[in-house]
Amino acid sequence: IQEDLVHLAFQVDNMEDTITTLTAKGITITDGPTTTSSGSRFIFIDAPDGYEVELIERPAGIAIV
């Protein structure tokens, strides 16, 4: 992993299901959920190695850039 890497991001299909699964497994959400002006929702969790992991749900029709 690059030394200057701040976080990794992964797209999820359903944020509510993701939050439920993470919570059931004892994984702490460190930030969010937050909704952007485009309607995307995201949360952050901490990876075991100290990096942040962003999980994002995009509304239908929003392209990944």
Kinemage of the C-alpha trace (Angstrom):
@kinemage 1
@onewidth
@group {chain A} dominant
@subgroup {mainchain}
@vectorlist {calphas} color= white
{ca ile a 1} P 0.000 0.000 0.000
{ca gln a 2} L 1.279 3.442 -0.899
{ca glu a 3} L 2.671 5.487 1.978
{ca asp a 4} L 0.515 8.504 1.065
{ca leu a 5} L -2.715 6.487 0.801
{ca val a 6} L -5.406 8.056 2.979
{ca his a 7} L -8.198 5.523 2.499
{ca leu a 8} L -9.661 2.847 0.264
{ca ala a 9} L -13.229 3.029 -1.060
{ca phe a 10} L -15.641 0.297 -2.081
{ca gln a 11} L -19.133 0.594 -3.525
{ca val a 12} L -21.958 -1.279 -1.795
{ca asp a 13} L -25.392 -2.068 -3.188
{ca asn a 14} L -27.409 -1.245 -0.078
{ca met a 15} L -26.104 0.965 2.723
{ca glu a 16} L -28.721 -0.090 5.277
{ca asp a 17} L -27.919 -3.782 4.757
{ca thr a 18} L -24.205 -2.993 4.970
{ca ile a 19} L -24.624 -1.099 8.245
{ca thr a 20} L -26.715 -3.941 9.684
{ca thr a 21} L -24.089 -6.529 8.708
{ca leu a 22} L -21.190 -4.480 10.066
{ca thr a 23} L -22.974 -3.816 13.342
{ca ala a 24} L -23.855 -7.504 13.764
{ca lys a 25} L -20.169 -8.366 13.323
{ca gly a 26} L -19.084 -5.783 15.897
{ca ile a 27} L -17.431 -3.493 13.347
{ca thr a 28} L -17.585 0.158 14.410
{ca ile a 29} L -18.673 2.827 11.942
{ca thr a 30} L -16.285 5.702 12.584
{ca asp a 31} L -18.070 8.329 10.454
{ca gly a 32} L -21.457 8.604 8.796
{ca pro a 33} L -23.711 7.699 7.292
{ca thr a 34} L -23.450 10.901 5.297
{ca thr a 35} L -25.534 11.818 2.242
{ca thr a 36} L -23.981 13.945 -0.506
{ca ser a 37} L -25.773 16.475 -2.715
{ca ser a 38} L -25.865 13.849 -5.510
{ca gly a 39} L -27.673 11.401 -3.218
{ca ser a 40} L -24.721 9.098 -2.614
{ca arg a 41} L -24.361 7.807 0.953
{ca phe a 42} L -21.118 6.830 2.618
{ca ile a 43} L -19.657 5.578 5.865
{ca phe a 44} L -16.141 4.951 7.120
{ca ile a 45} L -14.724 2.046 9.102
{ca asp a 46} L -11.160 1.468 10.284
{ca ala a 47} L -9.108 -1.331 8.761
{ca pro a 48} L -6.950 -3.399 11.137
{ca asp a 49} L -3.774 -1.789 9.753
{ca gly a 50} L -4.947 1.738 10.563
{ca tyr a 51} L -6.239 2.799 7.167
{ca glu a 52} L -9.747 4.126 6.720
{ca val a 53} L -12.153 2.208 4.504
{ca glu a 54} L -14.976 4.119 2.841
{ca leu a 55} L -18.125 2.260 1.843
{ca ile a 56} L -20.342 4.158 -0.582
{ca glu a 57} L -23.778 3.586 -2.047
{ca arg a 58} L -24.546 5.530 -5.207
{ca pro a 59} L -28.084 6.184 -6.461
{ca ala a 60} L -29.107 4.562 -9.723
{ca gly a 61} L -27.816 6.453 -12.747
{ca ile a 62} L -24.827 8.058 -10.989
{ca ala a 63} L -21.617 7.113 -12.780
{ca ile a 64} L -18.385 6.341 -10.980
{ca val a 65} L -15.755 8.818 -12.127
